[in-house]
Amino acid sequence: MPEQIQSLIANLRGFGVRRLALMGGIAALVMAVIGLASVYLNRPAYETLYVGLDRN
């Protein structure tokens, strides 16, 4: 395994369980907000096509 990856893993282990859980929760929240915003902003604009029509 490359030395940089081992260094990254060692740094993450140094954070502890509580901080890692907090960072994971924040990452999940950010991804959820970005996902919901992209769905909301990419929906089509609905307009009335016809007005005053009878049911016949």
N, C-alpha and C positions, 0 to 999 in steps of 0.2 A: 504494500500500500504506500502511495506517495507520502512523503514527509509532511506536506502541507495538510493533507486530509487527516493524518494522525494528530497534527497540532490542533486542527479545528475540533476534532472529537475530544481531545484533552481539555480544550477551553470550555466546550459545552458541558463536560462532566464537572468542571469546576464551578459552574453556576449553581448546581444543586437542584433538587426536585422541584421546589417551590417556584424558583425563578424560571425554570424550563417550562413548567405548566403554565405560568403566567404569560410567557412569551408565545407559547403555542396557542393559548386562548386569544391573545391579541392578534396573532397571525390569522386565526380562523375568523375572527370578527372583521378584520380588514378585508379578507377575501369575500366574506358574505356581503359586506357593504358594497364592494366593487361589483360583485355579481348581480345583486339586486338593482343597483343603479344602472348597470348596462341593460338589464331586461326592461326596466322602467323607461329609460331614455330611448330605446330602440323600438318601442311599440309604434304601430302605425297611427296616424292621425285620422280619427273617424269623423266623417262629416255626413250630414243628411243628404241623401241622393235625390229623393223625391219628397215633395210636400203636397198636402191636399188631395191625396188619393183616396178613393172609395174602396170598400172591400169587394165590390162587384168585379 
